[in-house]
Amino acid sequence: FTLCCLFFYYCKRIEWLDLYLPYTTIAATSIWFYLLTQSNNQDVITFQYAAVIFIVQANMGVQVRFFPSIISSFFIAFTTCLGGNYASKKDLHQLFIFSFAYAPIVMFSIYIGWNSTYKNRQNFLNRLLDENSRKYLNQMAHTDALTGLHNRRYFDQLAIQYINFAKEQHYPLYLILFDVDHFKKINDGYGHDVGDQILKGIAEISNQNTREQD
């Protein structure tokens, strides 16, 4: 238990954490069948059927990557079949019955792992798309389409924040205003397309001469 807690505490890679349960289940399966082979109980052959819980548990624990779970499922199934062979004292009839019952559960558990990883990836992509859409819509709501600068709505929100901060911290606050000389004459004489180009140019100059914190 302590080793498990330390592994989850210090390991930062989610794909390794995702494989912790499947690959430790291989060791658990080996220990289980070793104990069965060392037992003199008459019900050993019945007890070996409890091994189905190992592969189901391993695949239910997979949440991120499906392909590595196939490898762990193969090793668990191989260990189970090998252990079942020794537990039944190499009785081919008992081994066949056990394999016949075990195979569908293996396939079902693999399907559980696939379905779980598939749904988790779908949910992750949906959340990512929702987050990107939210950021994009938020940017559209606060940005002027022509110049790429923040619009009046964003200015009003930001101004309130900065004014409150300046009052609380007794911090000086500066506001710079500038105007474009004879802009109406430019629009009237050269057209609004030229006027738009001038606004874009002024916005670019403004961005080049201000800091990120401004």
C-alpha positions as CSV (number, residue, x, y, z in Angstrom):
1,F,0.0,0.0,0.0
2,T,2.8,2.4,0.9
3,L,4.6,1.7,-2.4
4,C,1.3,2.4,-4.3
5,C,0.8,5.7,-2.5
6,L,4.4,6.7,-3.2
7,F,4.1,5.8,-6.9
8,F,0.9,7.9,-7.3
9,Y,2.4,10.8,-5.4
10,Y,5.7,11.1,-7.3
11,C,4.7,9.8,-10.7
12,K,3.5,12.7,-12.9
13,R,2.8,10.8,-16.1
14,I,-0.8,9.9,-16.4
15,E,-0.1,7.1,-18.9
16,W,2.1,5.3,-16.3
17,L,-0.5,5.7,-13.6
18,D,-3.1,4.3,-16.0
19,L,-1.1,1.1,-16.4
20,Y,-0.3,0.6,-12.7
21,L,-3.4,-1.5,-12.0
22,P,-3.2,-3.7,-15.2
23,Y,0.4,-4.6,-14.7
24,T,0.3,-5.1,-11.0
25,T,-2.7,-7.4,-11.7
26,I,-0.3,-9.7,-13.6
27,A,1.7,-10.1,-10.5
28,A,-1.4,-10.7,-8.4
29,T,-2.6,-13.4,-10.9
30,S,0.8,-15.1,-10.6
31,I,0.6,-15.1,-6.8
32,W,-2.9,-16.3,-6.8
33,F,-2.2,-19.4,-8.9
34,Y,1.0,-20.1,-7.0
35,L,-1.0,-20.3,-3.8
36,L,-3.5,-22.6,-5.6
37,T,-0.8,-24.9,-6.7
38,Q,0.6,-25.1,-3.2
39,S,-2.8,-25.9,-1.7
40,N,-4.1,-29.4,-1.0
41,N,-7.7,-28.3,-0.9
42,Q,-10.0,-30.4,-3.0
43,D,-11.8,-27.3,-4.3
44,V,-8.7,-25.9,-5.9
45,I,-10.2,-26.4,-9.4
46,T,-13.2,-24.4,-8.4
47,F,-11.1,-21.6,-6.8
48,Q,-9.3,-21.1,-10.1
49,Y,-12.5,-19.7,-11.6
50,A,-12.1,-16.7,-9.3
51,A,-9.2,-15.6,-11.4
52,V,-11.7,-14.0,-13.9
53,I,-11.9,-11.1,-11.5
54,F,-8.2,-10.2,-12.2
55,I,-8.6,-9.5,-15.9
56,V,-11.9,-7.7,-15.5
57,Q,-10.4,-5.5,-12.8
58,A,-7.3,-4.8,-14.9
59,N,-9.4,-3.6,-17.9
60,M,-11.9,-1.7,-15.9
61,G,-8.9,0.3,-14.5
62,V,-7.7,1.4,-17.9
63,Q,-8.9,5.0,-18.7
64,V,-6.3,6.6,-21.0
65,R,-4.6,4.2,-23.5
66,F,-6.2,1.1,-24.9
67,F,-3.3,-0.7,-26.7
68,P,-1.2,-1.2,-23.6
69,S,-4.2,-2.8,-21.9
70,I,-4.2,-5.4,-24.7
71,I,-0.7,-6.4,-23.8
72,S,-1.5,-6.6,-20.1
73,S,-4.6,-8.6,-20.9
74,F,-2.5,-11.1,-22.9
75,F,-0.1,-11.5,-20.0
76,I,-2.9,-11.9,-17.5
77,A,-4.7,-14.5,-19.7
78,F,-1.4,-16.3,-20.4
79,T,-0.6,-16.4,-16.6
80,T,-4.1,-17.6,-15.9
81,C,-4.0,-20.4,-18.4
82,L,-0.6,-21.5,-17.3
83,G,-1.7,-21.4,-13.6
84,G,-4.9,-23.2,-14.4
85,N,-2.9,-25.9,-16.1
86,Y,-0.8,-26.5,-12.9
87,A,-3.8,-26.0,-10.6
88,S,-5.8,-28.7,-12.4
89,K,-2.7,-30.9,-12.3
90,K,-2.6,-30.8,-16.1
91,D,-6.0,-32.3,-16.5
92,L,-6.9,-31.4,-20.1
93,H,-10.6,-31.8,-19.6
94,Q,-10.7,-29.4,-16.7
95,L,-8.4,-27.0,-18.5
96,F,-10.7,-27.0,-21.6
97,I,-13.7,-26.3,-19.4
98,F,-11.9,-23.5,-17.7
99,S,-10.7,-22.0,-20.9
100,F,-14.1,-22.2,-22.5
101,A,-15.6,-20.2,-19.5
102,Y,-12.6,-17.8,-19.3
103,A,-12.4,-16.8,-23.0
104,P,-15.7,-14.8,-23.2
105,I,-14.8,-13.0,-20.0
106,V,-11.5,-12.0,-21.5
107,M,-13.1,-10.6,-24.6
108,F,-15.8,-8.8,-22.5
109,S,-13.2,-7.2,-20.2
110,I,-11.2,-6.1,-23.2
111,Y,-14.3,-4.5,-24.6
112,I,-14.8,-2.7,-21.3
113,G,-11.3,-1.3,-21.5
114,W,-11.8,-0.2,-25.1
115,N,-15.2,1.4,-24.3
116,S,-13.8,3.2,-21.3
117,T,-10.8,4.7,-23.1
118,Y,-13.0,5.6,-26.1
119,K,-15.6,7.5,-24.0
120,N,-12.9,9.2,-21.9
121,R,-11.2,10.5,-25.1
122,Q,-14.5,11.6,-26.4
123,N,-15.2,13.5,-23.2
124,F,-11.8,15.0,-23.2
125,L,-12.1,16.2,-26.8
126,N,-15.6,17.6,-26.1
127,R,-14.3,19.5,-23.1
128,L,-11.4,20.8,-25.1
129,L,-13.6,21.9,-28.0
130,D,-16.0,23.6,-25.5
131,E,-13.1,25.4,-23.8
132,N,-11.7,26.5,-27.2
133,S,-15.1,27.7,-28.4
134,R,-15.6,29.6,-25.1
135,K,-12.2,31.3,-25.5
136,Y,-12.9,32.1,-29.2
137,L,-16.4,33.5,-28.5
138,N,-15.0,35.5,-25.5
139,Q,-12.2,36.9,-27.8
140,M,-14.8,37.8,-30.4
141,A,-16.9,39.6,-27.9
142,H,-14.0,41.7,-26.6
143,T,-12.0,42.3,-29.8
144,D,-12.6,44.8,-32.6
145,A,-12.8,42.9,-35.9
146,L,-11.0,45.6,-37.9
147,T,-8.0,46.5,-35.8
148,G,-7.7,43.5,-33.5
149,L,-7.7,45.8,-30.5
150,H,-9.9,45.4,-27.5
151,N,-13.3,47.0,-27.9
152,R,-15.3,49.4,-25.7
153,R,-17.0,46.5,-23.8
154,Y,-13.6,45.1,-22.7
155,F,-12.4,48.6,-21.9
156,D,-15.3,49.2,-19.6
157,Q,-14.6,45.9,-17.7
158,L,-10.9,46.5,-17.5
159,A,-11.2,50.1,-16.5
160,I,-13.4,49.1,-13.5
161,Q,-10.8,46.5,-12.4
162,Y,-7.8,49.0,-12.7
163,I,-9.7,51.8,-11.0
164,N,-10.6,49.6,-8.0
165,F,-7.1,48.2,-7.9
166,A,-5.6,51.8,-7.9
167,K,-8.0,52.8,-5.1
168,E,-7.2,49.8,-2.9
169,Q,-3.4,49.9,-3.4
170,H,-3.1,53.7,-3.7
171,Y,-1.4,53.0,-7.1
172,P,-1.2,55.7,-9.8
173,L,-3.4,55.1,-12.8
174,Y,-2.8,56.7,-16.2
175,L,-5.0,56.9,-19.2
176,I,-3.7,58.0,-22.6
177,L,-6.0,59.3,-25.3
178,F,-5.0,60.1,-28.8
179,D,-6.9,61.1,-31.9
180,V,-6.3,60.8,-35.7
181,D,-6.1,64.3,-37.2
182,H,-8.4,65.0,-40.1
183,F,-9.7,61.4,-40.2
184,K,-13.1,62.5,-41.6
185,K,-11.3,64.2,-44.6
186,I,-9.4,61.0,-45.3
187,N,-12.6,58.9,-45.4
188,D,-14.4,61.5,-47.5
189,G,-11.4,62.1,-49.9
190,Y,-10.0,58.5,-50.2
191,G,-12.8,56.3,-49.2
192,H,-13.5,54.1,-46.1
193,D,-11.2,51.3,-47.3
194,V,-8.2,53.7,-47.0
195,G,-9.6,54.9,-43.7
196,D,-9.7,51.3,-42.5
197,Q,-6.1,50.7,-43.5
198,I,-5.1,53.8,-41.5
199,L,-6.9,52.5,-38.5
200,K,-5.1,49.2,-38.8
201,G,-1.8,50.9,-39.1
202,I,-2.4,53.0,-36.0
203,A,-3.5,49.9,-34.1
204,E,-0.2,48.2,-35.1
205,I,1.9,51.2,-34.1
206,S,0.0,51.3,-30.8
207,N,0.7,47.6,-30.1
208,Q,4.4,48.1,-30.9
209,N,4.8,50.9,-28.5
210,T,3.0,49.5,-25.4
211,R,4.0,46.9,-23.0
212,E,2.0,43.7,-22.1
213,Q,1.0,45.2,-18.7
214,D,-0.2,48.4,-20.3
